[in-house]
Every structure is written in C-alpha cells, then in structure tokens.
Amino acid sequence: MSKTGETRTSPAVAEVVDLVSTLIRFDTSNTGELETTKGERECAEWVIERLQEVGYTTEYVESGAPGRGNVFARLQGADSSRGALLTHGHLDVVPAEESDWSVHPFSGAVRDGYVWGRGAVDMKDMVGMMLAIARQFKIEGTVPPRDIVFAFLADEENCGRWGSQWLVEHRPDLFEGITEAVGEVGGFSLTVPRPDGTERRLYLVETAEKGLGWMRLRAKARAGHGSFLHEDNAVTILSQAVARLGTHTFPLVVSDSVAEFLAAVAEESGLAFDPASPDIEGQLAKLGPISRIIGATLRDTANPTMLRAGYKANVIPQTAEAVVDCRVVPGRQAAFEREVDALIGPDVEREWITKLDSYETTFDGHLVDAMNDAILAHDPAGRTVPYMLSGGTDAKAFARLGIRCFGFAPLQLPPELDFTALFHGVDERVPVESLEFGTRVLEHFLLNC
C-alpha cells in the first residue's frame, strides 16, 4: 500500500519498475560527439518491440545521424478534432564513471526500495511510466479523450541537436495537430513544513525554462617566446575576461512563474521571501536542496566551463579560448548579451556554439486542471504549483511549433531525498513507490487530458 492508501495495482503499475530497470540497462550515454555516443538505436528498438507487441503502429526516425533513434506512436482519442497531446521522454543519458558508484550505473538494480542507475530520474523513470501506460491503454482498449502521441527521443542531453531540434526542423509533420505537451522536469513533490507543525507536499509543475546557450570566447594576440617581456598575451587577456564574467552577479529578475512559486511556498510554510532583497538566495536556502534550482531562476548565469590555450610551456600562444555555459531568464536575452559584451571587453570575441530560447507559459487552462486533479486524486493533501527550471529540455524545440509545453513527470518523493542532486549525479536512483505513484497519477491525467 502506498502512503496515500492506494491499493489498486493496474497492469501499468505492475510492470513499471521492470520497464525502468530494463531501460537503464541500455547504456545510452551521450558524450556530445556523434562518434562516441551509443545505445540509442538499440534502446529505441526495444521500445518499439514493447509497443508493437500490444498493437501499436510505430514510426522509427533517425534524426540526422546513424543510430540517433526516435520512436513515435499515436493512440487515437475519442475526439480527434481536438488538438493532440504530446507525451515525450528522452532515451539518452549523460555518461557515468563506474568507479564512483556504489552500484554499476547501468545495472538497473532494484534494491533498498529504489531503482538504481544512470537515467533513473533523468529520465528513464518517465519513459518507463509512459511506456507502461501506453501498453495498458492499448491492451485494455482504453480510448483517451484526445489523441495522445508518445515520443521517445534521442540526444536531449546535447540540447536535442540530433533529436528534438532536428525533428522540428526536418520532420514537423510528426507533430501535426499537436497543441500541448508534457515531459520533464516537473510533477515531483517538495515537502514544506507548515507553521502548525504539519507538512504539505507541493507538486512542482514546470511552466518555464531559462534560455540555454553555450558561448565560445576567443582572444588573439601576438605569439612569442615565454622568456620575453610580453604585454600582449592572449592567455592573460582571455583569463581576465573569463574571471570578470565568472564572478559577475547578474540582476535579480522575478518572472511570473517564480513569483507564483514563491507566493505558494510562503503561503504554505509561513516563510517570507523578498525577491528584491540582496539576501534572497539566503532566504531560499530555508527550502533545502531545491533552492539550487529556484535560486538559479532569479538571475542569468554565465559559468565558465572549459579553457584551452597553448601547446608548449615556453611559447606564448597566439590564441586562447574558453567555453561558458549561459542560462538566461525569459525576456533577458538582449540585455544579457549587452552585459556580457561590457564584461569581456573589446579584445575578446564571442560566438554562440548553441543558443536555445527561454520559454514560459501560464499556469492555467484545462491541461493544468487535469494535472491538478490527477495529483489530488492520489494525494488529496497535495497542491500543484508552477515553477521555472534553471536548465532546459526538449520543450524548447516543441515550443517553436507553437506547442504549449509543461514539465509533468509526477513523483511523490520522500522528504529526506535530495532529488535535485540525483540529476547527472552519482548513485542516481528513483524510489519504487514514487514510480508506482507517478504511474497512477499519469494514467489519471491522460484519461482526463
């Protein structure tokens, strides 16, 4: 029995743990390079087998490069004149170093009440829930209220260049008739203390994402001998620019999604948040680990991640380069770039390696009501609230087609679990009870979407 007293075991709930465990055993590590990324096609073919054996017609698409496998399946709804709902998840994961883990990262081990392995929360948990429900609906002849498109995608961990972005650019027909979408990262619970000593579970629905950009900085100067006096040094010029940028604090910007989240948490917890305060990050720290995400949505960030210069100890190089990971609050892109240019100065060139727009929608409408109803059906004391993700997802691509996107991969989490640390972290794992709860919620949602 779950924490909420749920006793029904549907076919989807019965098999979701095994499906997630098996998905994890496919090593779909995405290195960001075509030559070394692996496993997506094999995993996609296994998904196809699971769908076809219950009667789905599937379409397999390799998105611009061999092995970058994507799977699409459509379940016809009662009213096909309504816009279809896209339910999407990605098959790739970030790499993992086996020696750092207490279990093999691609074991899919089920122990101590968790399913362990790379992708357990990012995002083979949601992929497994999607697959379990898709199979159940087909087996039982369930007809949802509208068409549902199940999409299992490649390359999300590299900004979707060979996945969602490529599909939107080259195969927009796959998304014809789709008006709304749900995917990662949202629907998970955050337990907050209340003034009366009780606790309240808030379920965070993603309604916004910061813009994502990987920027290359380059300084060029005169090459020379390392023993000479040398005022014109590319390494020095670049290093000073990177230091200014990396230590800069961008201005506070409170979007609607963040403001609604802070208001809801304050109402439930009695905690006070003043977004205009210089100490807002300190105030957010009272929320625990989730403050890492929420704090990062209040400002633009520009974090240097890579440096490259020189080829010999006694040679001053002509060129020095750096890569900066930039995340930009909605509506701030132009101001952000002006601020960056002022910080790095005229002697440093910059170019975008990857640049994806921010996204924000409102927390209202029938689909939001359906999410809320699904949560409350299985956790009557819960409450759904909007929030902004500091990272990015495949929703950035689908929004380009006018699709309204949300993050809703429901999980009821133990209050003590540092969920945010599991994304791309060592010993990534998802509670078995959370998977079963999420499957029930997702089923309810898709039956009423």
Secondary structure, 3 states (H helix, E strand, C coil): CCCCCCCCCCHHHHHHHHHHHHHHHCCCECCCCCCCCCCHHHHHHHHHHHHHCCCCCEEEEECCCCCCEEEEEEECCCCCCCCEEEEEEECCECCCCHHHCCCCCCCCCEECCEEECCCCCCCHHHHHHHHHHHHHHHHHCCCCCCCEEEEEECCHHHCCCCCHHHHHHHCHHHHCCEEEEEECCCCEEEEEECCCCCEEEEEEEEEEECEEEEEEEEEECCCEECCCCCCCCHHHHHHHHHHHHHCCCCCCCCCHHHHHHHHHHHHHHCCCCCCCCCCHHHHHHHHHHHHHHHHHCCCCEEEEEEEEECCCCCEECCEEEEEEEEEECCCCHHHHHHHHHHHHCCCEEEEEEEEECCEECCCCCHHHHHHHHHHHHHCCCCEEEEEEECCCCCHHHHHCCCCEEEECCCECCCCCCCHHHHCCCCCCEEEHHHHHHHHHHHHHHHHCC
